[in-house]
């Protein structure tokens, strides 16, 4: 069977037993470690049947291990071995990716004891501060611009973040800087072209085999080419739409498949898909129809996917930020929107880039552009909310207000 999906089912079992987001990483080996939990598969089964087979294997493994545990604790395997057609794939489990990798490197398959997280009926402030701590997250377009801000902030609050980007070199450099700074494996680079279906599918399979599943998918990758409907080339329109609209569909499709698989083994565990949309998805954008149209369409997908995926405890929401005036999308001296808008005459009377910037700052009641910190605060909010799905949350400094 698909090794990534098997890892995800194993992780789902651990989540269901502990209420905690443990990590599962995979490796092919020649022999089965003696203390491993063994799962033998002889024929193709459905994902539901695989989930039941794994749970039955856990029950058998637990009965064979006479380790004494206290109330509120659970016994977990360090290693699960999948035996299929004489090929042994092993899946190593830990509270974080560094622990799982250490057990793999040391071939330490001994059982371990984990406390069970109790559900709280009242708000716990520490929970709010650590809403993504130890969660497996993925950010598309994460190696630059606002995506880079999202990645840095998520890592800083304790998440394990896959930095997904077309520019793998930049993603790897960012991951290296973050991991060195934090002294742990907090970021992992993965290559993707969100407009290419095979590339997106491969990315999520890599995530599953590396960490065992996913908790939060941030669909952030986006492009913009401004232009009048009277003049814009169809190739430019399609370029923007393929990334911003079709790309979100593809990311949601394969993220949804992975999260649905995890749900089979952890039915009470809530997961999230969050699209980074735009205020242009709420109100349109003059001489920028390709971008605004894709963003409007994205909100339709968000609402539709939210209705469908709620069955699997997957929440789907959108954040609609205002303008990131200090990011490269706006401020790049050659291709930024300040330059584009000055060139196309989008801002009446503007003679300089400073005039264009002043015009856009003047539209915001708070008199500044949006920042990565503003956006991540909103992201943590929608992840924390267990009773919200299909929402489009403005993060605009008051420029676009709720209706």
Backbone torsions as a table, in degrees:
resi	resn	phi	psi	omega
1	UNK	NA	168.8	178.4
2	UNK	-60.9	119.9	-175.2
3	UNK	-63.6	-35.7	179.4
4	UNK	-64.7	-42.8	179.6
5	UNK	-68.4	-36.3	176.7
6	UNK	-62.4	-44.7	177.4
7	UNK	-58.5	-38.4	-179.5
8	UNK	-67.3	-38.5	176.7
9	UNK	-67.0	-38.3	176.4
10	UNK	-62.9	-45.8	178.1
11	UNK	-62.1	-40.3	178.3
12	UNK	-60.0	-40.8	176.4
13	UNK	-59.5	-45.4	-179.1
14	UNK	-64.4	-40.5	177.0
15	UNK	-61.9	-43.9	-178.1
16	UNK	-64.0	-35.0	-178.7
17	UNK	-76.5	-34.2	-171.2
18	UNK	-112.3	-22.8	-172.2
19	UNK	74.8	13.5	-176.1
20	UNK	-122.8	150.9	-175.3
21	UNK	-85.1	68.7	179.1
22	UNK	-64.9	161.7	-177.8
23	UNK	-108.3	142.4	176.0
24	UNK	-128.5	124.3	177.1
25	UNK	-122.0	147.6	-169.2
26	UNK	-114.5	157.8	-179.1
27	UNK	-160.9	139.9	174.6
28	UNK	-87.7	132.9	-177.9
29	UNK	-132.2	165.0	-179.5
30	UNK	-84.7	-28.1	-177.3
31	UNK	-132.0	159.3	177.2
32	UNK	-90.7	122.4	175.7
33	UNK	-57.5	140.0	-171.4
34	UNK	-56.6	-41.6	-175.3
35	UNK	-87.3	2.4	-176.2
36	UNK	-67.9	152.3	169.7
37	UNK	-81.5	121.5	-171.5
38	UNK	-100.9	132.9	176.6
39	UNK	-126.0	118.9	180.0
40	UNK	-106.2	129.1	179.6
41	UNK	-119.4	128.1	-177.4
42	UNK	-112.8	-14.3	-179.2
43	UNK	-153.2	167.6	179.5
44	UNK	-69.5	128.3	178.1
45	UNK	-123.2	168.1	172.3
46	UNK	-76.7	163.5	178.3
47	UNK	-61.2	-36.9	177.9
48	UNK	-62.0	-41.4	179.3
49	UNK	-68.3	-38.7	176.1
50	UNK	-60.2	-42.3	179.3
51	UNK	-59.8	-41.8	179.1
52	UNK	-68.5	-37.6	178.2
53	UNK	-62.3	-42.6	179.5
54	UNK	-64.8	-42.0	-179.8
55	UNK	-66.2	-39.0	177.3
56	UNK	-65.0	-38.6	177.9
57	UNK	-64.4	-37.1	177.9
58	UNK	-64.8	-44.1	-180.0
59	UNK	-59.0	-43.1	179.2
60	UNK	-65.8	-45.8	-179.6
61	UNK	-61.5	-42.6	-178.9
62	UNK	-63.2	-40.2	-179.0
63	UNK	-67.7	-25.6	179.9
64	UNK	-83.3	-16.8	178.7
65	UNK	-104.0	114.2	-173.1
66	UNK	-90.5	21.8	-178.8
67	UNK	-60.3	134.8	179.7
68	UNK	-82.3	131.0	176.8
69	UNK	-128.8	157.0	-179.2
70	UNK	-93.3	162.8	174.2
71	UNK	-56.5	140.8	-178.8
72	UNK	84.4	7.4	177.9
73	UNK	-121.5	160.7	178.3
74	UNK	-139.9	145.1	178.5
75	UNK	-91.3	129.1	-179.0
76	UNK	-122.6	147.1	172.3
77	UNK	-78.2	146.5	171.4
78	UNK	-81.4	-24.9	-176.2
79	UNK	-140.9	134.9	171.7
80	UNK	-116.1	129.6	-178.8
81	UNK	-109.3	123.9	176.6
82	UNK	-99.1	118.7	-179.5
83	UNK	-108.9	114.3	-176.6
84	UNK	-145.1	119.9	178.5
85	UNK	53.4	43.0	177.6
86	UNK	66.4	13.2	175.5
87	UNK	-109.2	129.9	-177.9
88	UNK	-107.2	116.5	172.5
89	UNK	-109.0	132.7	-179.6
90	UNK	-112.4	148.1	-176.1
91	UNK	-130.3	116.7	-170.7
92	UNK	-104.4	133.0	-168.0
93	UNK	-115.1	139.6	175.5
94	UNK	-157.2	166.1	178.3
95	UNK	-67.5	-19.9	176.0
96	UNK	-148.7	172.1	-173.4
97	UNK	-69.6	-32.4	177.6
98	UNK	-63.2	-41.0	179.2
99	UNK	-66.0	-42.8	179.7
100	UNK	-63.6	-42.7	179.4
101	UNK	-67.3	-34.6	178.3
102	UNK	-64.8	-43.5	178.5
103	UNK	-63.4	-38.8	177.2
104	UNK	-63.8	-47.1	-177.2
105	UNK	-64.6	-34.2	-179.6
106	UNK	-91.5	-3.8	-175.8
107	UNK	53.2	39.8	-178.4
108	UNK	-91.6	98.7	-177.1
109	UNK	-99.4	13.6	-176.9
110	UNK	-66.7	144.7	178.6
111	UNK	-61.9	156.6	176.2
112	UNK	-138.1	157.8	-175.7
113	UNK	-108.4	133.0	179.5
114	UNK	-128.3	141.1	175.1
115	UNK	-75.0	152.1	180.0
116	UNK	-94.1	130.1	179.3
117	UNK	-77.0	124.6	-179.2
118	UNK	-85.7	141.6	175.5
119	UNK	-72.4	135.5	179.3
120	UNK	-103.5	132.0	177.6
121	UNK	-85.8	-17.6	178.0
122	UNK	-111.1	158.1	-176.9
123	UNK	-67.5	130.3	177.6
124	UNK	-110.4	116.3	-175.8
125	UNK	-62.4	-33.1	177.9
126	UNK	-66.8	-35.7	175.6
127	UNK	-61.1	-43.1	-179.1
128	UNK	-61.8	-41.6	-178.8
129	UNK	-67.6	-24.7	-174.8
130	UNK	-117.8	37.7	-171.6
131	UNK	-62.5	-27.9	178.0
132	UNK	-115.8	13.5	-179.4
133	UNK	-61.0	129.3	-179.1
134	UNK	66.0	3.5	177.1
135	UNK	-76.6	145.5	175.1
136	UNK	-86.0	121.2	-177.9
137	UNK	-126.4	159.2	176.1
138	UNK	-137.6	135.8	179.7
139	UNK	-126.0	114.4	175.5
140	UNK	-79.3	149.0	-174.3
141	UNK	62.4	35.2	-170.0
142	UNK	-89.5	-1.7	-173.8
143	UNK	-93.0	-4.5	-177.3
144	UNK	-155.5	169.2	174.3
145	UNK	56.9	-142.4	-177.1
146	UNK	-67.3	-28.6	176.4
147	UNK	-60.4	-40.0	178.7
148	UNK	-64.0	-39.8	176.5
149	UNK	-62.4	-42.6	179.1
150	UNK	-61.8	-46.1	-179.9
151	UNK	-59.6	-50.2	-178.8
152	UNK	-58.1	-43.2	-177.9
153	UNK	-71.0	-39.8	178.5
154	UNK	-64.8	-41.8	176.9
155	UNK	-62.6	-39.6	-177.6
156	UNK	-63.8	-29.2	-179.9
157	UNK	-98.2	14.5	166.9
158	UNK	105.1	4.9	-179.9
159	UNK	-80.6	158.4	165.9
160	UNK	-97.8	118.1	-169.9
161	UNK	-116.4	125.4	169.1
162	UNK	-86.9	119.2	179.5
163	UNK	-90.5	102.9	-175.9
164	UNK	-100.1	123.3	-176.1
165	UNK	-158.4	153.9	173.3
166	UNK	-65.8	-33.2	-179.5
167	UNK	-89.4	85.4	-175.6
168	UNK	-62.5	-36.3	-178.7
169	UNK	-61.1	-46.4	178.9
170	UNK	-64.0	-38.4	178.7
171	UNK	-64.1	-40.9	179.2
172	UNK	-66.4	-41.0	178.2
173	UNK	-63.5	-42.1	178.9
174	UNK	-64.7	-44.2	178.7
175	UNK	-60.0	-43.0	-179.9
176	UNK	-62.4	-44.0	179.7
177	UNK	-62.4	-44.3	-178.4
178	UNK	-65.6	-46.2	-177.5
179	UNK	-64.8	-37.4	176.7
180	UNK	-66.1	-43.3	-178.2
181	UNK	-65.5	-41.1	-175.2
182	UNK	-90.8	-12.9	178.8
183	UNK	69.7	26.9	177.2
184	UNK	-155.2	167.5	173.4
185	UNK	-80.0	98.6	-179.5
186	UNK	-108.5	-18.2	-175.4
187	UNK	-141.9	141.3	178.9
188	UNK	-133.8	129.3	-179.3
189	UNK	-84.1	141.9	175.4
190	UNK	-146.0	138.2	-176.7
191	UNK	-86.6	141.4	176.4
192	UNK	-158.7	146.1	165.7
193	UNK	-116.1	106.9	-171.9
194	UNK	-67.6	-13.4	177.9
195	UNK	-88.8	-2.4	-177.9
196	UNK	-113.2	116.9	-173.2
197	UNK	-60.7	-43.6	-179.1
198	UNK	-63.8	-37.8	179.2
199	UNK	-65.2	-42.0	-179.8
200	UNK	-67.1	-42.6	178.3
201	UNK	-61.9	-43.5	178.8
202	UNK	-61.8	-40.1	180.0
203	UNK	-59.7	-47.6	-177.6
204	UNK	-70.0	-30.2	175.0
205	UNK	-67.3	-37.4	175.8
206	UNK	-62.5	-43.6	178.6
207	UNK	-59.6	-46.0	-177.3
208	UNK	-63.4	-43.0	-177.9
209	UNK	-74.7	-25.7	-178.7
210	UNK	-83.0	-39.9	-172.9
211	UNK	-126.3	-11.2	174.1
212	UNK	93.9	4.2	179.7
213	UNK	156.6	-157.9	-174.6
214	UNK	-157.6	147.8	176.4
215	UNK	-118.8	-34.7	-175.9
216	UNK	-141.6	122.9	175.4
217	UNK	-112.7	118.5	178.6
218	UNK	-105.1	107.8	-179.8
219	UNK	-87.3	94.0	-172.0
220	UNK	-110.1	-24.7	-174.3
221	UNK	-54.2	130.3	-179.8
222	UNK	-161.0	155.8	177.9
223	UNK	-133.8	165.9	179.3
224	UNK	-147.9	129.6	169.2
225	UNK	-131.6	107.6	-179.0
226	UNK	-71.9	150.4	177.9
227	UNK	175.3	147.0	177.7
228	UNK	-70.5	145.1	175.3
229	UNK	-60.6	-23.0	-179.6
230	UNK	-78.9	-16.3	-171.1
231	UNK	-130.6	-20.5	-171.8
232	UNK	-66.4	136.0	178.0
233	UNK	-70.8	145.2	178.6
234	UNK	-59.7	-34.8	179.9
235	UNK	-62.0	-38.8	177.3
236	UNK	-68.5	-40.5	178.6
237	UNK	-61.3	-45.5	-179.1
238	UNK	-66.7	-36.8	178.9
239	UNK	-59.7	-47.2	-179.2
240	UNK	-66.0	-42.9	-177.1
241	UNK	-68.7	-38.8	-179.3
242	UNK	-61.0	-38.1	-179.3
243	UNK	-82.0	-50.9	-169.2
244	UNK	-77.8	-34.8	-175.4
245	UNK	-104.8	-60.2	-179.8
246	UNK	-63.4	-37.3	178.5
247	UNK	-59.7	-40.1	178.1
248	UNK	-65.9	-39.6	175.5
249	UNK	-57.8	-47.6	-177.3
250	UNK	-65.5	-43.0	178.7
251	UNK	-62.6	-43.1	179.9
252	UNK	-66.5	-36.8	-179.6
253	UNK	-59.8	-52.1	-174.6
254	UNK	-82.3	-30.3	171.0
255	UNK	-63.3	-42.8	-179.9
256	UNK	-62.0	-40.5	178.2
257	UNK	-63.0	-42.6	179.7
258	UNK	-66.5	-44.8	-178.8
259	UNK	-67.7	-34.8	176.1
260	UNK	-63.9	-41.3	177.5
261	UNK	-61.1	-45.2	178.8
262	UNK	-61.7	-37.0	-179.5
263	UNK	-61.7	-32.0	-179.6
264	UNK	-59.2	-33.2	-179.8
265	UNK	-98.9	-18.9	-179.2
266	UNK	-133.6	70.7	-171.1
267	UNK	-65.8	-19.7	-179.1
268	UNK	-95.6	-3.2	-175.8
269	UNK	-82.8	123.0	-179.6
270	UNK	-90.9	136.3	179.2
271	UNK	-128.5	169.1	-171.0
272	UNK	-137.6	140.8	162.7
273	UNK	-117.2	124.4	-178.8
274	UNK	-124.9	121.5	174.8
275	UNK	-90.6	131.1	170.0
276	UNK	-84.8	101.6	-176.8
277	UNK	-92.5	-129.2	-178.0
278	UNK	-172.0	156.6	170.9
279	UNK	-60.9	-23.8	177.1
280	UNK	-67.6	-16.9	173.6
281	UNK	-80.3	-8.2	-179.6
282	UNK	-107.3	-23.5	-173.4
283	UNK	-140.5	1.5	-178.8
284	UNK	80.6	172.6	-176.7
285	UNK	-152.6	121.3	-176.9
286	UNK	-62.0	131.4	180.0
287	UNK	54.8	34.3	-178.8
288	UNK	-149.6	40.0	-171.5
289	UNK	-65.4	-35.7	-179.8
290	UNK	-61.2	-43.5	-179.1
291	UNK	-68.0	-52.3	-177.6
292	UNK	-63.6	-39.5	179.6
293	UNK	-62.0	-43.3	177.6
294	UNK	-63.6	-37.3	-179.8
295	UNK	-72.1	-40.5	173.7
296	UNK	-57.9	-46.5	178.7
297	UNK	-61.6	-36.9	178.5
298	UNK	-59.4	-37.8	178.7
299	UNK	-68.3	-32.4	173.9
300	UNK	-64.9	-39.8	176.6
301	UNK	-66.1	-42.4	179.5
302	UNK	-56.0	-50.2	-178.3
303	UNK	-64.1	-40.3	-178.2
304	UNK	-70.0	-44.4	179.2
305	UNK	-65.2	-35.7	179.2
306	UNK	-60.9	-41.4	179.0
307	UNK	-64.2	-40.1	-175.9
308	UNK	-76.4	-44.7	-169.5
309	UNK	-85.4	-9.4	178.6
310	UNK	-59.8	-25.4	177.4
311	UNK	-58.4	-27.0	-178.2
312	UNK	-106.5	20.2	-179.9
313	UNK	61.1	28.9	175.5
314	UNK	-100.7	119.4	174.9
315	UNK	-90.5	141.9	178.9
316	UNK	-128.7	118.9	-179.3
317	UNK	-137.5	168.5	177.8
318	UNK	-128.8	145.8	169.9
319	UNK	-110.2	135.0	-176.3
320	UNK	-116.9	82.0	-175.9
321	UNK	-75.0	156.0	169.4
322	UNK	-76.4	-162.8	-172.8
323	UNK	-79.2	129.5	174.8
324	UNK	-87.8	81.0	-169.5
325	UNK	-66.0	-23.1	-178.4
326	UNK	-95.5	-1.9	179.9
327	UNK	-85.8	168.2	-177.3
328	UNK	-63.8	-27.5	178.9
329	UNK	-57.6	-37.8	179.5
330	UNK	-96.0	-40.7	-166.4
331	UNK	-98.9	-5.0	177.9
332	UNK	-56.0	127.8	-173.7
333	UNK	-66.6	-17.8	-178.1
334	UNK	-106.3	-41.2	-173.2
335	UNK	-121.1	0.1	-176.2
336	UNK	-65.5	162.1	-177.5
337	UNK	-65.4	-31.5	175.9
338	UNK	-56.8	-44.6	179.6
339	UNK	-67.6	-45.9	-178.9
340	UNK	-60.9	-45.5	-176.8
341	UNK	-69.8	-33.0	175.4
342	UNK	-65.4	-42.2	-178.0
343	UNK	-65.9	-41.6	-175.6
344	UNK	-86.5	-3.3	179.2
345	UNK	71.1	27.0	-177.9
346	UNK	-66.9	-30.3	179.6
347	UNK	-102.6	107.8	-177.1
348	UNK	-57.1	129.6	175.2
349	UNK	81.9	-4.7	-178.3
350	UNK	-71.6	130.0	179.7
351	UNK	-107.8	-24.3	-176.3
352	UNK	-135.4	168.1	175.8
353	UNK	-61.6	-37.6	178.5
354	UNK	-60.5	-35.7	177.2
355	UNK	-64.6	-41.3	180.0
356	UNK	-64.8	-45.0	179.8
357	UNK	-61.6	-45.5	-179.5
358	UNK	-60.2	-38.0	179.3
359	UNK	-61.6	-44.3	-177.7
360	UNK	-75.8	-34.6	174.8
361	UNK	-64.1	-35.0	-179.7
362	UNK	-67.4	-18.4	178.6
363	UNK	-79.3	-15.0	-173.7
364	UNK	-100.1	123.0	177.6
365	UNK	-53.0	-34.4	179.9
366	UNK	-86.1	1.1	170.3
367	UNK	60.9	32.4	173.7
368	UNK	-156.1	165.8	176.5
369	UNK	-79.8	168.8	176.5
370	UNK	-74.9	152.6	177.5
371	UNK	-122.8	166.3	176.7
372	UNK	-60.3	-36.7	179.2
373	UNK	-63.8	-40.9	177.0
374	UNK	-59.4	-44.1	-175.4
375	UNK	-69.9	-40.8	-178.7
376	UNK	-68.2	-34.1	174.9
377	UNK	-59.2	-42.6	177.7
378	UNK	-67.6	-37.1	178.5
379	UNK	-61.6	-46.4	178.9
380	UNK	-63.0	-33.6	178.1
381	UNK	-62.9	-49.4	-176.1
382	UNK	-70.7	-29.0	175.9
383	UNK	-69.1	-40.8	-178.3
384	UNK	-66.3	-35.5	-176.7
385	UNK	-68.2	120.1	-180.0
386	UNK	-91.1	-6.5	-173.4
387	UNK	-119.1	20.6	179.6
388	UNK	-129.2	128.1	172.3
389	UNK	-150.1	153.6	-178.8
390	UNK	74.5	20.5	-175.9
391	UNK	-98.4	152.0	172.7
392	UNK	-118.8	106.6	-171.6
393	UNK	-99.0	116.4	177.4
394	UNK	-70.2	139.4	172.9
395	UNK	-131.9	73.1	-164.4
396	UNK	-126.1	8.1	-177.5
397	UNK	65.1	22.4	179.9
398	UNK	92.2	-2.0	-178.8
399	UNK	-66.2	-39.4	172.0
400	UNK	-121.4	122.9	-175.4
401	UNK	-109.6	157.8	-179.4
402	UNK	-63.7	147.7	177.9
403	UNK	-109.6	NA	NA
